[in-house]
């Protein structure tokens, strides 16, 4: 970050809501030459995408840069915390990650809303295949 921006003026741009509930600005930073700092961080494998439902003006470009960075397997993408697990693994192998932050990639086969929970199913049998459950607030 210092190498890209230290001592330089930056311009803020917004893709939706300008401030989060903690008073933090939800801005993108641009250098005088037009360089987009968040994009550079993603490209250089120094950040991952984090967005808000009402602030996704450049989400497609951000996700494209993140995907290209993940393929390089450099910097943060070499860290076990950011390892991308494949949903196709045996459910038993993924159970050790229950109630933790993980990146899991797979194909959603079904979404079910039951009572105050949403279930995202990655297999034909929710009892034995990989399934994510979300409370109502998270699902919203």
C-alpha positions, -999 to 999 in steps of 0.1 A, spaced: 0 0 0 28 24 9 46 17 -24 15 25 -44 1 55 -25 24 70 1 27 108 -4 2 108 -33 -32 125 -34 -61 101 -38 -96 106 -50 -125 87 -34 -153 73 -55 -184 55 -43 -204 26 -57 -234 29 -35 -238 36 2 -210 59 14 -207 48 50 -211 16 70 -228 13 104 -195 19 121 -189 52 104 -163 39 80 -162 52 45 -170 27 18 -149 43 -9 -127 32 -37 -93 50 -39 -79 63 -72 -45 79 -78 -41 111 -100 -32 89 -130 -65 70 -126 -50 38 -110 -75 21 -88 -59 10 -56 -83 -17 -45 -80 -33 -80 -42 -32 -76 -44 -49 -42 -66 -77 -57 -44 -81 -87 -13 -84 -65 -28 -110 -43 -29 -87 -13 -66 -85 -7 -98 -104 -11 -132 -91 -22 -156 -80 5 -187 -61 -5 -221 -49 8 -254 -55 -9 -260 -18 -16 -224 -11 -27 -216 -33 -57 -210 -10 -86 -176 -27 -95 -182 -61 -80 -178 -80 -113 -144 -65 -120 -133 -71 -84 -144 -107 -85 -126 -112 -119 -94 -98 -104 -97 -119 -73 -102 -151 -94 -71 -143 -115 -51 -137 -83 -63 -170 -67 -51 -189 -98 -16 -175 -92 -16 -190 -57 7 -162 -44 7 -141 -12 -26 -144 7 -37 -172 -16 -9 -194 -3 -21 -189 33 -42 -218 47 -68 -193 60 -77 -185 24 -74 -220 10 -104 -227 -13 -119 -261 -5 -138 -279 -31 -173 -289 -21 -168 -322 -40 -146 -334 -12 -161 -360 11 -183 -343 37 -163 -360 64 -132 -341 52 -150 -308 56 -166 -315 90 -134 -303 108 -142 -268 95 -177 -266 111 -184 -232 127 -153 -215 111 -146 -192 83 -137 -211 51 -138 -205 14 -157 -234 -3 -163 -236 -40 -190 -257 -55 -222 -259 -75 -255 -250 -56 -281 -276 -64 -309 -264 -42 -319 -236 -18 -346 -242 8 -362 -218 32 -376 -236 63 -389 -217 93 -363 -190 100 -334 -207 82 -321 -209 47 -303 -241 36 -280 -241 6 -274 -276 -7 -244 -286 -27 -255 -322 -31 -286 -343 -38 -290 -354 -2 -288 -327 24 -283 -353 52 -251 -366 38 -238 -340 13 -224 -305 20 -250 -280 31 -248 -245 45 -274 -232 69 -280 -194 73 -301 -177 99 -327 -152 87 -305 -121 92 -276 -136 73 -297 -149 45 -313 -115 40 
